[in-house]
Amino acid sequence: MMTEAPPLHVLTGPTAAGKTEAALDWAEQHNAEILSCDSVCVYRGMDIGSAKPTAAQQARVRHHGLDLVSPAERFSVVQFVSMARAAITDAHQRGKKILVTGGSGFYLAAFFGPVSDEYPISDAVIEMVRTLQTQGPAAVLAALQELEGTTGLPAWLDTRNPIRVVKALERRLASGRPLKSLREDFLLRPGPFADHPVSSELLERPDGELRRRIAQRTDEMLRSGLIAEAEHLLTLNLDPELASARAVGYRATMEWLQDGRRVALEGLAERINLDTWALVRKQRKWFRRLDLRPNTGE
């Protein structure tokens, strides 16, 4: 009987740094399967814009965490953790190691500490918050501020991120407890993979090189079907707060289509490149927060 949790290796880095090929090489060399840590790759039909591993790449190494839900569905970090645990167990039972790879910070954080208090949220609370959402992000934020009262909102809450504010309000309503108190309890929880030995590797590139790789990838995506994928997403009438609707590349392309393609394709590419670089900055903040450092031997 296997009693020890298997070791996990995490390979991460900013978008376009070359994680996919590096992960395939590592997995082939170490008898491993790949667990995707990408919040866009979970969506079916979002292949080009997410740089999802191709069929040929997936044939080289078995992948977990791809094509799990429709773009119209929500997929939470709790669902990610549940999927990841099942994938790790399955691979381990077949004598395979697991390589975690991707750059989605919130999913990535699950391998280094707590990411969810798993507090039960009733349907009534969810419906109440969704009703507020129809009035716009400001209404949700105002409701949360009113509940917190004179203590104000904590500095750690990213009030510019509508999803974070929604989740905070749901937990505040469901628990009846201030965010500070909920946070204190949360930080005492072990991470979902705390029993696994975790090693990590951060793949980085100089800014100039990374910008060139981003621009090349954007051009390739636009040639290979990103626009068609965005057209399909528009037919789904996605909730604008869904991760699928806000995904870098897709959001800009959907807005470009809705605006009647008024700017040239080069203008769309420039917008995607800017959005992608903003994502890189956000990812690097996560890497610093998790104390992940580039391998100087790379």
Secondary structure, DSSP 8 states (H G I E B T S, - for coil): ---S---EEEEE-STTSSHHHHHHHHHHHTTEEEEE--TTTTBTT--TTTT---HHHHHHS-EESSS-B-TTS---HHHHHHHHHHHHHHHHHTT-EEEEE---HHHHHTTTS---------HHHHHHHHHHHTT-HHHHHHHHHHHHGGG---TTS-TT-HHHHHHHHHHHHHH-S-HHHHHHHHHTS--TTTTS-EEEEE----HHHHHHHHHHHHHHHHHHTHHHHHHHHHHTT--TTSHHHH-TTHHHHHHHHHTTS-S-HHHHHHHHHHHHHHHHHHHHHHHHHTT--B-TT-
